């Protein structure tokens, strides 16, 4: 299975499928969709109103990777379940952290 992230020069882009009102804040692993694209499955307790679920997702990802929340930004999917996050930093280091977290 492919990774749900892509490496760029100064950042990593992470594909996420978010479930708001998920009962708890958690990362539930990696999943492939019908087209074979992989994404990180995440759930948050926040509601999908006024960006609350997106903010909770950023806090969840930054906390899981041990990086500042200011390093994580939403670049697409503001109102959709499927989102792309931009995570600033050394992309190879970030990929290693994600791999270690997902084991």
C-alpha positions in Angstrom: 0.0 0.0 0.0 1.2 3.5 -0.8 1.8 6.1 1.8 -0.8 8.9 2.2 1.8 11.6 2.0 4.0 13.1 -0.7 7.4 14.7 -0.1 8.3 18.2 -1.4 11.4 20.3 -0.9 10.5 22.0 2.4 7.2 20.2 3.4 5.1 17.1 3.3 1.5 16.9 2.0 -0.7 14.5 3.9 -4.0 13.2 2.5 -6.6 12.7 5.3 -10.2 11.5 5.5 -11.7 13.2 8.5 -14.7 12.0 10.5 -16.1 14.9 12.7 -18.3 14.0 15.7 -16.2 10.9 15.9 -16.6 10.2 19.6 -12.9 10.7 20.3 -9.8 12.4 18.8 -7.8 9.6 17.1 -5.9 8.5 14.1 -7.3 5.2 12.9 -4.6 4.1 10.4 -4.3 4.2 6.6 -6.9 3.3 4.1 -7.2 3.1 0.3 -10.3 4.5 -1.5 -12.0 3.1 -4.6 -9.5 4.7 -6.9 -6.5 3.2 -5.0 -5.5 6.5 -3.4 -4.4 6.2 0.2 -5.3 8.5 3.0 -4.9 8.7 6.8 -8.1 8.0 8.6 -8.7 10.5 11.5 -11.6 11.3 13.8 -12.3 14.2 16.1 -15.0 15.0 18.6 -15.5 18.5 17.2 -18.4 19.4 15.0 -18.0 20.4 11.4 -19.0 24.0 12.0 -17.0 27.2 11.4 -13.8 25.2 10.9 -13.8 23.6 14.4 -13.2 20.0 13.1 -10.4 21.3 10.9 -8.7 23.0 13.8 -9.1 19.8 15.9 -7.5 17.8 13.1 -4.5 20.2 13.0 -4.1 19.8 16.7 -4.4 16.0 16.5 -1.8 15.8 13.7 0.7 18.3 15.3 0.4 16.6 18.7 0.9 13.1 17.2 4.0 14.2 15.4 5.3 16.4 18.2 5.5 19.5 16.1 4.0 23.0 16.5 0.5 23.4 15.3 1.7 26.4 13.2 3.6 23.9 11.1 0.4 22.3 9.9 -2.1 24.0 7.5 -5.1 22.9 5.5 -4.5 23.4 1.7 -7.6 21.7 0.4 -10.9 20.2 1.5 -12.1 22.9 3.9 -15.7 21.6 3.9 -15.0 18.1 2.6 -14.2 14.9 4.4 -11.1 14.4 2.3 -8.4 16.9 3.0 -4.8 17.7 2.1 -2.6 19.1 4.9 0.7 20.8 4.4 3.2 20.1 7.1 6.2 22.4 7.2 9.6 20.9 8.0 12.1 18.4 6.7 9.9 16.1 4.6 12.0 12.9 5.2 12.0 13.5 9.0 8.3 14.0 8.9 7.8 10.9 6.9 9.8 8.9 9.4 7.7 10.3 12.2 4.5 9.3 10.4 5.8 5.8 9.7 6.8 5.3 13.3 3.5 6.7 14.6 1.5 4.4 12.3 3.2 1.2 13.4 
